[in-house]
Amino acid sequence: MAGDSRIFMNQDMEIGVTPREPKKIPKQARDDIPIATDRTRLLAAEIKKPRQRYMQKSGKCNVHHGNVHETYRYLSDLFTTLVDLKWRFNLLVFTMVYTITWLFFGFIWWLIAYIRGDLDHVGEKDWIPCVENLSGFVSAFLFSIETETTIGYGHRVITEKCPEGIILLLVQAILGSIVNAFMVGCMFVKISQPKKRAETLMFSNNAVISMRDEKLCLMFRVGDLRNSHIVEASIRAKLIKSKQTKEGEFIPLNQTDINVGFDTGDDRLFLVSPLIISHEINEKSPFWEMSRAQMEKEEFEIVVILEGMVEATGKTLLTAMPTLFQLALCLC
């Protein structure tokens, strides 16, 4: 019987029947590594030194630009620069621009009254001043505010015997309209930014690697707390990890795409209820050659980016959350 078996096997080999190749599995399943207990993992997490994050838990990038010599580029796009400023600096600039503008034109009104001699004939009925009831710099400053804000109290008014005052009135009205359009537009864009809307988007604190439909997958959950939907929501994921090329170049913050369904359309979300986002760990996955022990020791971050339009305002919403930094502690 043994000889017959060898004959049949040789015949199969001669016919050309090749043995079936073993199914390729990721390194997590190939490596036989003992599973550490929860207590051991907690001790290891406490002993591990804290490292600098690429992105904070709040979603803000922890990157600061230094040694920038061409600072004039920020002034070339002044509107965007003002919008990107923090609220305290934005309010300071908003207040200072209006205050300086009022003071400047108030000084010009006072200078005209001083040159014409209106300040020496205050209260004389026979003297026709450039601006009635203008007796000093304070009243000139008030008249500048009334002119630019179009309040028009009626106590201080310009007369027709002052051509230079009429020209200054036109200039202040035009420049005041430009300042109003610029600063009010800046504040409107600043207020209408959907950054607060992003706070109602919840990501899972941990990610898990588990079998799903007989495939090893990296999974995490995302949900929206509000009833108003996010239109055209799409999700992406990036692996932030240092890399050394074959030529020896070291890239400290290399970004690698993590496929969460952009080839199948699963990255287009309808966030009515919480959804589980899945990434299959196959040969194209950056985790294919990463064992469980390497995941617990490697320093990397997974940044999840969700983009869409707010239904109420139509503004584009972009939020990035580094919620998967505890991936190595959540393998199951």
C-alpha positions, 0 to 999 in steps of 0.5 A: 500500500505504501508503494501504491501510494508513492506511485499515485503521488508520483503520477500526480506530480508527473501530471502537473498537479501542484500542491496548494499554497498555504494561505498568507496570514499577517505577522500577528497570526504567524508569530507565536508570542505569549499573551501578556496579562492585563496587569503586565500591560498596565505595568508596561504602560506605566514604565514606558516613557511619555513621548511627544505626540504628533497630534493632541487628543483634542485634534490639534496638530502639535507642530510648531513652525520655527526659523521662518524668515519669510514672514511677509508671506503671512501679510500677503494673505492678511484675511486668512491670517486674521481668521487663523488667529486665536480669539483673544488676538482676533478681538484685540486686532478688531478693537485696535483697528477701529480705535486707531482709525477713529483716532487718526481721523479725529486728529485730522478733524482737530488739525483742520479746526486748529489750522482754520482757527475754529478753536479760537472762535468757539461760541462766536455766532458770527464765525462759521467753523468747519465743524460746528460745536467742535471745541477740542480733540475730544469733540473731534474724536467723537465727531470721527466716531459719529461719522464713521459709524453713521450715528449722526447725533446732530450736535456736531455737523460739518458746514458747507464753508469747509471744502477740505472737511467735505473731502475728508468726510468722503475719504473717511466714509469710503475707508470706513466702509472698507474697514467695516467690510474687512473686519466684519467679514473676518469676524463672521468667518471666524464665528461661522467656522464649524470647529465646535460642531466637530466636538459632537463627533465621537471617536472610540478611545481604543481600536481593536484588531480582531477577526471579522468575516474570517479576515483580520481587521483593525476596527474602531467606531465613530458616531455623531451626537447631533440630530442634524446630519453631516452631508457627504461625510467621508473618512480617511486614516493615516499612519504616522510613523518614522521610516528609513528608506532603502537609500538610508534616508530617515523620514521622522514623520512618514504618512502612510494611507490606511485603507478604510474602504476608499476602493469599495466606497465604504469610506462614504459615511451616513452618520445617522447611528454610530458606525464601525470603521474597518481596515483589513490587514492584508498584504497592502496594509502597513500592519502586515509585517508588524507583530503583536510585540512590535505593536506594543513597542513601536511608536506610531499614531493613527490619525483619523480624518473625517470630512463633510458639510454641516447641514445647517450652515453648509460649511465644510467640516474637517476634524482629525482625531488621534484616537487610536494611539492605544492600538497595541494595548487593545489587541484581541 
